[in-house]
Amino acid sequence: GELEGMKEDLARLLLARRVLICLDDVCRMEDAKWFLFGTRSDGDNSFEDTPHRVLITTRIPGLVGPSITHEVFVRIFSEHEAVKLLLTAAGRRPNGLPKT
């Protein structure tokens, strides 16, 4: 249908480029499949041969499947760890003061 055509157009634009596509908190593979270019449904995929990558975060282990993924388990940050990371990324010290 029309969505498949749009996926094919987007794939043509992105397959030759170094692009990172980030999909956050994916609950259903049906939602993520529109951004998985270079993979084939028969299990034989050429994903490693493409310069683009797709980063999927999910709370559901094994959601994507082993054939096209490198699954990494991470624990949830404590509030203190999350604030410290945010401040550091924003160029601030952990105490909130600007870096000099």
Secondary structure, DSSP 8 states (H G I E B T S, - for coil): -HHHHHHHHHHHHHTTS--EEEE-S---HHHHGGG-TT--TTS---GGGSS-EEEE--SSTTSS-TTS----------HHHHHHHHHHHTTB-TTS-B--
